Amino acid sequence: RPIKAVMKRSSASVAASYDRGSVTFAVDGGSIGTVPVAAGRALLTTTLPVGVRRLRATYAGTGAFDGYSSMVRFIAVNQAGVCP
């Protein structure tokens, strides 16, 4: 049985570990979730289809920090092995 999707964990770090705000993760141009920043990091675990995907993280700043979008990163999502 071929596997059509695989779990991936994405994280983003912000410069100041005490800053708050949220990070929206997008894959192939569509949002896959928004998570709060905690201790300078935002972490999202999701299931992605097999193939080459475009990932971007967009930080919505609060306080003294402006928002920011990362460059697009390409990630390869490979089919996981099949257990007997």
All heavy atoms as a GROMACS GRO file, in nm:
protein
  601
    1ARG      N    1   0.084  -0.119   0.000
    1ARG     CA    2   0.000   0.000   0.000
    1ARG      C    3   0.088   0.124   0.000
    1ARG      O    4   0.164   0.145   0.093
    1ARG     CB    5  -0.088   0.001   0.124
    1ARG     CG    6  -0.194  -0.102   0.124
    1ARG     CD    7  -0.289  -0.095   0.238
    1ARG     NE    8  -0.249  -0.020   0.356
    1ARG     CZ    9  -0.297  -0.041   0.476
    1ARG    NH1   10  -0.381  -0.136   0.497
    1ARG    NH2   11  -0.259   0.033   0.576
    2PRO      N   12   0.076   0.206  -0.100
    2PRO     CA   13   0.155   0.329  -0.099
    2PRO      C   14   0.102   0.428   0.004
    2PRO      O   15  -0.018   0.435   0.029
    2PRO     CB   16   0.138   0.383  -0.240
    2PRO     CG   17   0.013   0.323  -0.290
    2PRO     CD   18  -0.002   0.191  -0.220
    3ILE      N   19   0.192   0.501   0.063
    3ILE     CA   20   0.156   0.605   0.159
    3ILE      C   21   0.143   0.736   0.083
    3ILE      O   22   0.232   0.773   0.008
    3ILE     CB   23   0.260   0.614   0.271
    3ILE    CG1   24   0.261   0.483   0.349
    3ILE    CG2   25   0.234   0.733   0.362
    3ILE    CD1   26   0.367   0.475   0.453
    4LYS      N   27   0.034   0.805   0.102
    4LYS     CA   28   0.008   0.927   0.027
    4LYS      C   29   0.045   1.054   0.103
    4LYS      O   30   0.044   1.160   0.046
    4LYS     CB   31  -0.138   0.932  -0.013
    4LYS     CG   32  -0.175   0.818  -0.106
    4LYS     CD   33  -0.318   0.825  -0.146
    4LYS     CE   34  -0.349   0.707  -0.236
    4LYS     NZ   35  -0.488   0.692  -0.265
    5ALA      N   36   0.073   1.043   0.231
    5ALA     CA   37   0.108   1.160   0.309
    5ALA      C   38   0.201   1.119   0.422
    5ALA      O   39   0.200   1.005   0.465
    5ALA     CB   40  -0.017   1.226   0.365
    6VAL      N   41   0.282   1.212   0.468
    6VAL     CA   42   0.379   1.186   0.573
    6VAL      C   43   0.375   1.301   0.673
    6VAL      O   44   0.354   1.415   0.635
    6VAL     CB   45   0.522   1.176   0.515
    6VAL    CG1   46   0.612   1.100   0.610
    6VAL    CG2   47   0.525   1.108   0.381
    7MET      N   48   0.399   1.270   0.800
    7MET     CA   49   0.405   1.373   0.904
    7MET      C   50   0.533   1.452   0.891
    7MET      O   51   0.640   1.395   0.869
    7MET     CB   52   0.402   1.312   1.043
    7MET     CG   53   0.266   1.268   1.086
    7MET     SD   54   0.157   1.406   1.103
    7MET     CE   55   0.132   1.404   1.275
    8LYS      N   56   0.525   1.581   0.907
    8LYS     CA   57   0.641   1.669   0.908
    8LYS      C   58   0.626   1.766   1.023
    8LYS      O   59   0.516   1.807   1.057
    8LYS     CB   60   0.652   1.749   0.778
    8LYS     CG   61   0.706   1.672   0.663
    8LYS     CD   62   0.850   1.640   0.686
    8LYS     CE   63   0.919   1.593   0.562
    8LYS     NZ   64   1.055   1.553   0.586
    9ARG      N   65   0.738   1.804   1.082
    9ARG     CA   66   0.738   1.904   1.188
    9ARG      C   67   0.810   2.027   1.136
    9ARG      O   68   0.921   2.018   1.086
    9ARG     CB   69   0.809   1.850   1.312
    9ARG     CG   70   0.812   1.950   1.424
    9ARG     CD   71   0.866   1.887   1.549
    9ARG     NE   72   0.766   1.793   1.595
    9ARG     CZ   73   0.778   1.722   1.704
    9ARG    NH1   74   0.886   1.731   1.777
    9ARG    NH2   75   0.685   1.640   1.741
   10SER      N   76   0.746   2.141   1.147
   10SER     CA   77   0.805   2.268   1.102
   10SER      C   78   0.822   2.357   1.223
   10SER      O   79   0.738   2.362   1.311
   10SER     CB   80   0.714   2.338   1.002
   10SER     OG   81   0.695   2.257   0.889
   11SER      N   82   0.934   2.430   1.225
   11SER     CA   83   0.953   2.525   1.334
   11SER      C   84   1.011   2.654   1.278
   11SER      O   85   1.075   2.656   1.174
   11SER     CB   86   1.046   2.468   1.441
   11SER     OG   87   1.176   2.455   1.391
   12ALA      N   88   0.985   2.762   1.350
   12ALA     CA   89   1.039   2.893   1.316
   12ALA      C   90   1.088   2.956   1.444
   12ALA      O   91   1.027   2.940   1.549
   12ALA     CB   92   0.931   2.980   1.251
   13SER      N   93   1.200   3.025   1.436
   13SER     CA   94   1.254   3.096   1.552
   13SER      C   95   1.247   3.246   1.525
   13SER      O   96   1.268   3.291   1.414
   13SER     CB   97   1.400   3.057   1.575
   13SER     OG   98   1.410   2.921   1.606
   14VAL      N   99   1.220   3.321   1.632
   14VAL     CA  100   1.221   3.467   1.621
   14VAL      C  101   1.343   3.518   1.695
   14VAL      O  102   1.396   3.451   1.784
   14VAL     CB  103   1.090   3.530   1.675
   14VAL    CG1  104   0.972   3.487   1.592
   14VAL    CG2  105   1.068   3.497   1.820
   15ALA      N  106   1.389   3.637   1.658
   15ALA     CA  107   1.515   3.690   1.711
   15ALA      C  108   1.514   3.708   1.863
   15ALA      O  109   1.610   3.674   1.930
   15ALA     CB  110   1.548   3.823   1.644
   16ALA      N  111   1.407   3.760   1.916
   16ALA     CA  112   1.402   3.784   2.061
   16ALA      C  113   1.319   3.674   2.127
   16ALA      O  114   1.202   3.658   2.098
   16ALA     CB  115   1.340   3.920   2.089
   17SER      N  116   1.381   3.599   2.215
   17SER     CA  117   1.312   3.485   2.276
   17SER      C  118   1.197   3.527   2.367
   17SER      O  119   1.112   3.448   2.400
   17SER     CB  120   1.411   3.398   2.354
   17SER     OG  121   1.466   3.473   2.460
   18TYR      N  122   1.193   3.654   2.407
   18TYR     CA  123   1.086   3.701   2.495
   18TYR      C  124   0.968   3.760   2.417
   18TYR      O  125   0.869   3.799   2.475
   18TYR     CB  126   1.139   3.806   2.592
   18TYR     CG  127   1.209   3.922   2.524
   18TYR    CD1  128   1.136   4.027   2.472
   18TYR    CD2  129   1.346   3.922   2.509
   18TYR    CE1  130   1.198   4.131   2.406
   18TYR    CE2  131   1.410   4.027   2.444
   18TYR     CZ  132   1.335   4.131   2.393
   18TYR     OH  133   1.398   4.233   2.328
   19ASP      N  134   0.979   3.769   2.284
   19ASP     CA  135   0.871   3.828   2.207
   19ASP      C  136   0.754   3.732   2.196
   19ASP      O  137   0.769   3.611   2.206
   19ASP     CB  138   0.920   3.866   2.066
   19ASP     CG  139   0.822   3.959   1.997
   19ASP    OD1  140   0.750   4.030   2.068
   19ASP    OD2  141   0.818   3.958   1.874
   20ARG      N  142   0.639   3.789   2.177
   20ARG     CA  143   0.516   3.711   2.159
   20ARG      C  144   0.474   3.726   2.014
   20ARG      O  145   0.543   3.782   1.933
   20ARG     CB  146   0.409   3.765   2.252
   20ARG     CG  147   0.454   3.770   2.396
   20ARG     CD  148   0.365   3.686   2.483
   20ARG     NE  149   0.402   3.698   2.623
   20ARG     CZ  150   0.485   3.616   2.684
   20ARG    NH1  151   0.544   3.521   2.617
   20ARG    NH2  152   0.511   3.628   2.811
   21GLY      N  153   0.358   3.680   1.983
   21GLY     CA  154   0.307   3.690   1.846
   21GLY      C  155   0.272   3.552   1.797
   21GLY      O  156   0.258   3.457   1.875
   22SER      N  157   0.259   3.538   1.667
   22SER     CA  158   0.225   3.409   1.610
   22SER      C  159   0.296   3.392   1.477
   22SER      O  160   0.342   3.488   1.416
   22SER     CB  161   0.073   3.398   1.590
   22SER     OG  162   0.028   3.498   1.502
   23VAL      N  163   0.305   3.267   1.434
   23VAL     CA  164   0.365   3.233   1.306
   23VAL      C  165   0.264   3.152   1.227
   23VAL      O  166   0.207   3.056   1.278
   23VAL     CB  167   0.496   3.153   1.324
   23VAL    CG1  168   0.550   3.105   1.189
   23VAL    CG2  169   0.601   3.237   1.396
   24THR      N  170   0.242   3.194   1.103
   24THR     CA  171   0.156   3.120   1.013
   24THR      C  172   0.245   3.044   0.915
   24THR      O  173   0.333   3.102   0.852
   24THR     CB  174   0.062   3.214   0.935
   24THR    OG1  175  -0.021   3.282   1.029
   24THR    CG2  176  -0.025   3.136   0.836
   25PHE      N  177   0.225   2.915   0.905
   25PHE     CA  178   0.300   2.831   0.813
   25PHE      C  179   0.215   2.809   0.688
   25PHE      O  180   0.094   2.783   0.698
   25PHE     CB  181   0.333   2.696   0.876
   25PHE     CG  182   0.430   2.706   0.989
   25PHE    CD1  183   0.388   2.719   1.120
   25PHE    CD2  184   0.568   2.701   0.965
   25PHE    CE1  185   0.478   2.729   1.224
   25PHE    CE2  186   0.659   2.711   1.069
   25PHE     CZ  187   0.614   2.725   1.199
   26ALA      N  188   0.280   2.820   0.572
   26ALA     CA  189   0.211   2.797   0.445
   26ALA      C  190   0.290   2.696   0.363
   26ALA      O  191   0.413   2.700   0.361
   26ALA     CB  192   0.196   2.927   0.367
   27VAL      N  193   0.219   2.606   0.298
   27VAL     CA  194   0.280   2.508   0.210
   27VAL      C  195   0.214   2.521   0.074
   27VAL      O  196   0.091   2.521   0.064
   27VAL     CB  197   0.265   2.364   0.266
   27VAL    CG1  198   0.311   2.262   0.163
   27VAL    CG2  199   0.341   2.349   0.395
   28ASP      N  200   0.298   2.535  -0.028
   28ASP     CA  201   0.250   2.550  -0.166
   28ASP      C  202   0.149   2.664  -0.179
   28ASP      O  203   0.053   2.656  -0.254
   28ASP     CB  204   0.191   2.418  -0.217
   28ASP     CG  205   0.294   2.307  -0.224
   28ASP    OD1  206   0.414   2.338  -0.239
   28ASP    OD2  207   0.255   2.189  -0.215
   29GLY      N  208   0.170   2.771  -0.102
   29GLY     CA  209   0.086   2.890  -0.112
   29GLY      C  210  -0.038   2.891  -0.025
   29GLY      O  211  -0.106   2.991  -0.015
   30GLY      N  212  -0.069   2.780   0.041
   30GLY     CA  213  -0.188   2.773   0.126
   30GLY      C  214  -0.152   2.758   0.273
   30GLY      O  215  -0.060   2.683   0.307
   31SER      N  216  -0.222   2.827   0.359
   31SER     CA  217  -0.196   2.821   0.503
   31SER      C  218  -0.227   2.681   0.557
   31SER      O  219  -0.330   2.622   0.524
   31SER     CB  220  -0.281   2.923   0.576
   31SER     OG  221  -0.265   2.908   0.716
   32ILE      N  222  -0.135   2.630   0.640
   32ILE     CA  223  -0.159   2.500   0.704
   32ILE      C  224  -0.177   2.515   0.854
   32ILE      O  225  -0.200   2.418   0.923
   32ILE     CB  226  -0.047   2.398   0.673
   32ILE    CG1  227   0.089   2.450   0.721
   32ILE    CG2  228  -0.046   2.362   0.526
   32ILE    CD1  229   0.198   2.344   0.719
   33GLY      N  230  -0.163   2.638   0.904
   33GLY     CA  231  -0.187   2.659   1.046
   33GLY      C  232  -0.112   2.779   1.102
   33GLY      O  233  -0.010   2.820   1.047
   34THR      N  234  -0.166   2.833   1.209
   34THR     CA  235  -0.105   2.944   1.280
   34THR      C  236  -0.085   2.901   1.425
   34THR      O  237  -0.178   2.848   1.486
   34THR     CB  238  -0.194   3.070   1.274
   34THR    OG1  239  -0.211   3.106   1.136
   34THR    CG2  240  -0.133   3.186   1.349
   35VAL      N  241   0.035   2.922   1.477
   35VAL     CA  242   0.066   2.883   1.614
   35VAL      C  243   0.132   3.000   1.687
   35VAL      O  244   0.199   3.082   1.625
   35VAL     CB  245   0.157   2.758   1.618
   35VAL    CG1  246   0.085   2.636   1.564
   35VAL    CG2  247   0.285   2.781   1.540
   36PRO      N  248   0.113   3.006   1.820
   36PRO     CA  249   0.174   3.114   1.896
   36PRO      C  250   0.324   3.092   1.914
   36PRO      O  251   0.372   2.979   1.914
   36PRO     CB  252   0.102   3.109   2.031
   36PRO     CG  253   0.056   2.967   2.043
   36PRO     CD  254   0.028   2.920   1.903
   37VAL      N  255   0.396   3.202   1.930
   37VAL     CA  256   0.539   3.196   1.961
   37VAL      C  257   0.552   3.174   2.112
   37VAL      O  258   0.487   3.242   2.191
   37VAL     CB  259   0.610   3.327   1.921
   37VAL    CG1  260   0.754   3.328   1.969
   37VAL    CG2  261   0.603   3.346   1.770
   38ALA      N  262   0.634   3.079   2.152
   38ALA     CA  263   0.662   3.052   2.293
   38ALA      C  264   0.812   3.033   2.308
   38ALA      O  265   0.872   2.951   2.237
   38ALA     CB  266   0.587   2.927   2.339
   39ALA      N  267   0.874   3.111   2.395
   39ALA     CA  268   1.019   3.105   2.418
   39ALA      C  269   1.097   3.121   2.288
   39ALA      O  270   1.197   3.054   2.265
   39ALA     CB  271   1.056   2.975   2.489
   40GLY      N  272   1.047   3.207   2.199
   40GLY     CA  273   1.118   3.237   2.076
   40GLY      C  274   1.097   3.139   1.962
   40GLY      O  275   1.160   3.151   1.858
   41ARG      N  276   1.007   3.041   1.979
   41ARG     CA  277   0.985   2.941   1.874
   41ARG      C  278   0.837   2.919   1.850
   41ARG      O  279   0.756   2.931   1.941
   41ARG     CB  280   1.047   2.807   1.913
   41ARG     CG  281   1.196   2.804   1.902
   41ARG     CD  282   1.251   2.669   1.936
   41ARG     NE  283   1.190   2.567   1.852
   41ARG     CZ  284   1.255   2.465   1.801
   41ARG    NH1  285   1.382   2.451   1.826
   41ARG    NH2  286   1.195   2.377   1.727
   42ALA      N  287   0.807   2.882   1.728
   42ALA     CA  288   0.673   2.838   1.692
   42ALA      C  289   0.688   2.700   1.628
   42ALA      O  290   0.775   2.681   1.544
   42ALA     CB  291   0.608   2.935   1.595
   43LEU      N  292   0.609   2.605   1.670
   43LEU     CA  293   0.622   2.467   1.623
   43LEU      C  294   0.488   2.415   1.576
   43LEU      O  295   0.388   2.428   1.644
   43LEU     CB  296   0.676   2.380   1.737
   43LEU     CG  297   0.697   2.232   1.707
   43LEU    CD1  298   0.806   2.214   1.603
   43LEU    CD2  299   0.733   2.159   1.835
   44LEU      N  300   0.487   2.357   1.455
   44LEU     CA  301   0.365   2.302   1.397
   44LEU      C  302   0.396   2.164   1.341
   44LEU      O  303   0.493   2.147   1.268
   44LEU     CB  304   0.314   2.393   1.285
   44LEU     CG  305   0.192   2.344   1.209
   44LEU    CD1  306   0.068   2.358   1.297
   44LEU    CD2  307   0.173   2.422   1.081
   45THR      N  308   0.315   2.068   1.376
   45THR     CA  309   0.327   1.934   1.320
   45THR      C  310   0.205   1.910   1.232
   45THR      O  311   0.092   1.934   1.274
   45THR     CB  312   0.333   1.827   1.432
   45THR    OG1  313   0.445   1.855   1.516
   45THR    CG2  314   0.348   1.688   1.374
   46THR      N  315   0.229   1.863   1.110
   46THR     CA  316   0.119   1.844   1.016
   46THR      C  317   0.151   1.727   0.923
   46THR      O  318   0.261   1.675   0.923
   46THR     CB  319   0.097   1.974   0.934
   46THR    OG1  320  -0.022   1.959   0.858
   46THR    CG2  321   0.213   2.002   0.841
   47THR      N  322   0.055   1.688   0.845
   47THR     CA  323   0.072   1.583   0.745
   47THR      C  324   0.078   1.647   0.608
   47THR      O  325  -0.008   1.728   0.573
   47THR     CB  326  -0.046   1.483   0.752
   47THR    OG1  327  -0.052   1.428   0.882
   47THR    CG2  328  -0.028   1.371   0.651
   48LEU      N  329   0.182   1.614   0.532
   48LEU     CA  330   0.199   1.670   0.398
   48LEU      C  331   0.200   1.560   0.294
   48LEU      O  332   0.249   1.450   0.320
   48LEU     CB  333   0.333   1.745   0.389
   48LEU     CG  334   0.350   1.866   0.481
   48LEU    CD1  335   0.492   1.919   0.468
   48LEU    CD2  336   0.249   1.972   0.447
   49PRO      N  337   0.150   1.588   0.176
   49PRO     CA  338   0.156   1.489   0.069
   49PRO      C  339   0.300   1.470   0.020
   49PRO      O  340   0.382   1.560   0.029
   49PRO     CB  341   0.070   1.549  -0.043
   49PRO     CG  342   0.014   1.674   0.008
   49PRO     CD  343   0.076   1.706   0.140
   50VAL      N  344   0.328   1.352  -0.030
   50VAL     CA  345   0.460   1.320  -0.084
   50VAL      C  346   0.488   1.411  -0.204
   50VAL      O  347   0.400   1.441  -0.283
   50VAL     CB  348   0.465   1.172  -0.125
   50VAL    CG1  349   0.592   1.140  -0.201
   50VAL    CG2  350   0.451   1.082  -0.003
   51GLY      N  351   0.611   1.458  -0.214
   51GLY     CA  352   0.653   1.542  -0.326
   51GLY      C  353   0.738   1.657  -0.276
   51GLY      O  354   0.768   1.668  -0.159
   52VAL      N  355   0.778   1.743  -0.367
   52VAL     CA  356   0.855   1.861  -0.331
   52VAL      C  357   0.756   1.972  -0.296
   52VAL      O  358   0.666   2.003  -0.374
   52VAL     CB  359   0.947   1.906  -0.446
   52VAL    CG1  360   1.020   2.035  -0.411
   52VAL    CG2  361   1.047   1.795  -0.478
   53ARG      N  362   0.771   2.029  -0.178
   53ARG     CA  363   0.679   2.130  -0.127
   53ARG      C  364   0.751   2.261  -0.103
   53ARG      O  365   0.869   2.263  -0.071
   53ARG     CB  366   0.616   2.083   0.005
   53ARG     CG  367   0.546   1.951  -0.006
   53ARG     CD  368   0.414   1.969  -0.080
   53ARG     NE  369   0.367   1.840  -0.127
   53ARG     CZ  370   0.314   1.821  -0.246
   53ARG    NH1  371   0.299   1.921  -0.330
   53ARG    NH2  372   0.274   1.704  -0.284
   54ARG      N  373   0.678   2.371  -0.114
   54ARG     CA  374   0.730   2.505  -0.085
   54ARG      C  375   0.677   2.547   0.052
   54ARG      O  376   0.556   2.550   0.073
   54ARG     CB  377   0.683   2.606  -0.190
   54ARG     CG  378   0.740   2.580  -0.327
   54ARG     CD  379   0.683   2.673  -0.432
   54ARG     NE  380   0.539   2.648  -0.444
   54ARG     CZ  381   0.446   2.743  -0.443
   54ARG    NH1  382   0.479   2.869  -0.434
   54ARG    NH2  383   0.319   2.712  -0.455
   55LEU      N  384   0.767   2.577   0.144
   55LEU     CA  385   0.729   2.614   0.281
   55LEU      C  386   0.768   2.759   0.308
   55LEU      O  387   0.878   2.802   0.273
   55LEU     CB  388   0.801   2.522   0.381
   55LEU     CG  389   0.783   2.554   0.528
   55LEU    CD1  390   0.640   2.529   0.572
   55LEU    CD2  391   0.879   2.471   0.612
   56ARG      N  392   0.679   2.834   0.371
   56ARG     CA  393   0.706   2.972   0.412
   56ARG      C  394   0.645   2.992   0.551
   56ARG      O  395   0.537   2.944   0.579
   56ARG     CB  396   0.643   3.070   0.315
   56ARG     CG  397   0.669   3.216   0.356
   56ARG     CD  398   0.596   3.314   0.267
   56ARG     NE  399   0.641   3.309   0.130
   56ARG     CZ  400   0.729   3.392   0.075
   56ARG    NH1  401   0.785   3.486   0.147
   56ARG    NH2  402   0.761   3.380  -0.051
   57ALA      N  403   0.719   3.064   0.635
   57ALA     CA  404   0.670   3.100   0.767
   57ALA      C  405   0.655   3.251   0.773
   57ALA      O  406   0.745   3.324   0.732
   57ALA     CB  407   0.767   3.052   0.875
   58THR      N  408   0.541   3.298   0.823
   58THR     CA  409   0.516   3.441   0.834
   58THR      C  410   0.489   3.474   0.980
   58THR      O  411   0.395   3.421   1.040
   58THR     CB  412   0.395   3.484   0.747
   58THR    OG1  413   0.424   3.448   0.611
   58THR    CG2  414   0.371   3.632   0.757
   59TYR      N  415   0.574   3.562   1.034
   59TYR     CA  416   0.564   3.602   1.174
   59TYR      C  417   0.480   3.728   1.186
   59TYR      O  418   0.505   3.826   1.116
   59TYR     CB  419   0.705   3.627   1.229
   59TYR     CG  420   0.709   3.694   1.363
   59TYR    CD1  421   0.658   3.631   1.475
   59TYR    CD2  422   0.764   3.820   1.378
   59TYR    CE1  423   0.662   3.692   1.599
   59TYR    CE2  424   0.769   3.882   1.501
   59TYR     CZ  425   0.717   3.817   1.611
   59TYR     OH  426   0.721   3.878   1.733
   60ALA      N  427   0.380   3.724   1.271
   60ALA     CA  428   0.298   3.842   1.300
   60ALA      C  429   0.350   3.899   1.431
   60ALA      O  430   0.323   3.844   1.538
   60ALA     CB  431   0.150   3.803   1.311
   61GLY      N  432   0.429   4.002   1.422
   61GLY     CA  433   0.494   4.060   1.540
   61GLY      C  434   0.398   4.133   1.631
   61GLY      O  435   0.289   4.173   1.592
   62THR      N  436   0.440   4.149   1.754
   62THR     CA  437   0.367   4.229   1.852
   62THR      C  438   0.466   4.319   1.921
   62THR      O  439   0.587   4.296   1.916
   62THR     CB  440   0.298   4.140   1.957
   62THR    OG1  441   0.399   4.066   2.026
   62THR    CG2  442   0.198   4.046   1.896
   63GLY      N  443   0.418   4.420   1.987
   63GLY     CA  444   0.508   4.507   2.061
   63GLY      C  445   0.603   4.581   1.970
   63GLY      O  446   0.565   4.639   1.869
   64ALA      N  447   0.732   4.574   2.001
   64ALA     CA  448   0.834   4.649   1.927
   64ALA      C  449   0.880   4.578   1.800
   64ALA      O  450   0.962   4.631   1.728
   64ALA     CB  451   0.954   4.671   2.018
   65PHE      N  452   0.829   4.460   1.771
   65PHE     CA  453   0.878   4.383   1.658
   65PHE      C  454   0.777   4.379   1.544
   65PHE      O  455   0.659   4.353   1.565
   65PHE     CB  456   0.912   4.240   1.702
   65PHE     CG  457   1.021   4.237   1.804
   65PHE    CD1  458   0.990   4.228   1.938
   65PHE    CD2  459   1.154   4.246   1.766
   65PHE    CE1  460   1.091   4.227   2.034
   65PHE    CE2  461   1.255   4.246   1.860
   65PHE     CZ  462   1.224   4.237   1.995
   66ASP      N  463   0.826   4.407   1.424
   66ASP     CA  464   0.742   4.402   1.305
   66ASP      C  465   0.724   4.258   1.259
   66ASP      O  466   0.801   4.170   1.295
   66ASP     CB  467   0.806   4.480   1.190
   66ASP     CG  468   0.811   4.629   1.218
   66ASP    OD1  469   0.724   4.678   1.291
   66ASP    OD2  470   0.902   4.695   1.165
   67GLY      N  471   0.624   4.236   1.175
   67GLY     CA  472   0.606   4.106   1.115
   67GLY      C  473   0.712   4.080   1.009
   67GLY      O  474   0.783   4.171   0.965
   68TYR      N  475   0.726   3.954   0.970
   68TYR     CA  476   0.829   3.916   0.874
   68TYR      C  477   0.788   3.786   0.807
   68TYR      O  478   0.733   3.697   0.872
   68TYR     CB  479   0.963   3.897   0.947
   68TYR     CG  480   1.074   3.848   0.858
   68TYR    CD1  481   1.143   3.936   0.776
   68TYR    CD2  482   1.107   3.713   0.854
   68TYR    CE1  483   1.244   3.891   0.693
   68TYR    CE2  484   1.208   3.668   0.771
   68TYR     CZ  485   1.276   3.756   0.691
   68TYR     OH  486   1.375   3.712   0.608
   69SER      N  487   0.817   3.774   0.679
   69SER     CA  488   0.796   3.647   0.607
   69SER      C  489   0.931   3.590   0.567
   69SER      O  490   1.017   3.664   0.517
   69SER     CB  491   0.712   3.668   0.481
   69SER     OG  492   0.578   3.690   0.515
   70SER      N  493   0.947   3.462   0.587
   70SER     CA  494   1.071   3.397   0.548
   70SER      C  495   1.078   3.383   0.396
   70SER      O  496   0.978   3.400   0.326
   70SER     CB  497   1.079   3.257   0.610
   70SER     OG  498   0.984   3.171   0.549
   71MET      N  499   1.196   3.350   0.349
   71MET     CA  500   1.209   3.310   0.209
   71MET      C  501   1.140   3.175   0.193
   71MET      O  502   1.122   3.102   0.291
   71MET     CB  503   1.357   3.295   0.173
   71MET     CG  504   1.433   3.426   0.175
   71MET     SD  505   1.610   3.407   0.145
   71MET     CE  506   1.619   3.297   0.008
   72VAL      N  507   1.101   3.144   0.073
   72VAL     CA  508   1.042   3.012   0.047
   72VAL      C  509   1.152   2.907   0.060
   72VAL      O  510   1.261   2.923   0.006
   72VAL     CB  511   0.977   3.006  -0.093
   72VAL    CG1  512   0.936   2.865  -0.128
   72VAL    CG2  513   0.859   3.100  -0.100
   73ARG      N  514   1.122   2.802   0.133
   73ARG     CA  515   1.214   2.688   0.147
   73ARG      C  516   1.150   2.569   0.077
   73ARG      O  517   1.031   2.545   0.091
   73ARG     CB  518   1.236   2.652   0.294
   73ARG     CG  519   1.284   2.763   0.381
   73ARG     CD  520   1.427   2.794   0.351
   73ARG     NE  521   1.470   2.910   0.427
   73ARG     CZ  522   1.585   2.920   0.486
   73ARG    NH1  523   1.672   2.824   0.477
   73ARG    NH2  524   1.616   3.028   0.552
   74PHE      N  525   1.230   2.497   0.003
   74PHE     CA  526   1.181   2.377  -0.063
   74PHE      C  527   1.215   2.257   0.023
   74PHE      O  528   1.330   2.244   0.069
   74PHE     CB  529   1.244   2.362  -0.202
   74PHE     CG  530   1.195   2.467  -0.298
   74PHE    CD1  531   1.261   2.589  -0.310
   74PHE    CD2  532   1.081   2.446  -0.374
   74PHE    CE1  533   1.216   2.687  -0.396
   74PHE    CE2  534   1.035   2.544  -0.460
   74PHE     CZ  535   1.103   2.664  -0.472
   75ILE      N  536   1.118   2.173   0.047
   75ILE     CA  537   1.140   2.052   0.125
   75ILE      C  538   1.089   1.932   0.045
   75ILE      O  539   0.989   1.941  -0.026
   75ILE     CB  540   1.072   2.056   0.263
   75ILE    CG1  541   0.921   2.079   0.251
   75ILE    CG2  542   1.135   2.161   0.353
   75ILE    CD1  543   0.847   2.066   0.381
   76ALA      N  544   1.163   1.823   0.055
   76ALA     CA  545   1.122   1.700  -0.011
   76ALA      C  546   1.052   1.611   0.091
   76ALA      O  547   1.107   1.582   0.197
   76ALA     CB  548   1.242   1.628  -0.070
   77VAL      N  549   0.932   1.572   0.061
   77VAL     CA  550   0.856   1.481   0.147
   77VAL      C  551   0.858   1.346   0.077
   77VAL      O  552   0.799   1.329  -0.029
   77VAL     CB  553   0.712   1.530   0.168
   77VAL    CG1  554   0.636   1.434   0.259
   77VAL    CG2  555   0.711   1.672   0.224
   78ASN      N  556   0.930   1.252   0.136
   78ASN     CA  557   0.945   1.120   0.076
   78ASN      C  558   0.847   1.022   0.135
   78ASN      O  559   0.804   1.036   0.249
   78ASN     CB  560   1.088   1.067   0.099
   78ASN     CG  561   1.190   1.156   0.032
   78ASN    OD1  562   1.172   1.197  -0.081
   78ASN    ND2  563   1.296   1.188   0.104
   79GLN      N  564   0.814   0.922   0.057
   79GLN     CA  565   0.724   0.818   0.104
   79GLN      C  566   0.794   0.738   0.213
   79GLN      O  567   0.909   0.700   0.201
   79GLN     CB  568   0.688   0.725  -0.012
   79GLN     CG  569   0.595   0.614   0.028
   79GLN     CD  570   0.548   0.535  -0.093
   79GLN    OE1  571   0.537   0.591  -0.201
   79GLN    NE2  572   0.520   0.408  -0.074
   80ALA      N  573   0.722   0.717   0.321
   80ALA     CA  574   0.775   0.638   0.432
   80ALA      C  575   0.776   0.490   0.394
   80ALA      O  576   0.703   0.448   0.303
   80ALA     CB  577   0.691   0.659   0.557
   81GLY      N  578   0.857   0.414   0.462
   81GLY     CA  579   0.862   0.270   0.437
   81GLY      C  580   0.732   0.202   0.476
   81GLY      O  581   0.655   0.252   0.558
   82VAL      N  582   0.708   0.089   0.419
   82VAL     CA  583   0.586   0.013   0.446
   82VAL      C  584   0.623  -0.102   0.540
   82VAL      O  585   0.713  -0.179   0.512
   82VAL     CB  586   0.524  -0.041   0.316
   82VAL    CG1  587   0.400  -0.124   0.346
   82VAL    CG2  588   0.491   0.075   0.222
   83CYS      N  589   0.550  -0.112   0.650
   83CYS     CA  590   0.574  -0.221   0.746
   83CYS      C  591   0.493  -0.343   0.705
   83CYS      O  592   0.380  -0.330   0.660
   83CYS     CB  593   0.534  -0.178   0.887
   83CYS     SG  594   0.634  -0.043   0.949
   84PRO      N  595   0.550  -0.459   0.724
   84PRO     CA  596   0.476  -0.581   0.688
   84PRO      C  597   0.359  -0.605   0.781
   84PRO      O  598   0.350  -0.561   0.886
   84PRO     CB  599   0.579  -0.693   0.699
   84PRO     CG  600   0.694  -0.636   0.773
   84PRO     CD  601   0.682  -0.488   0.771
   0.00000   0.00000   0.00000
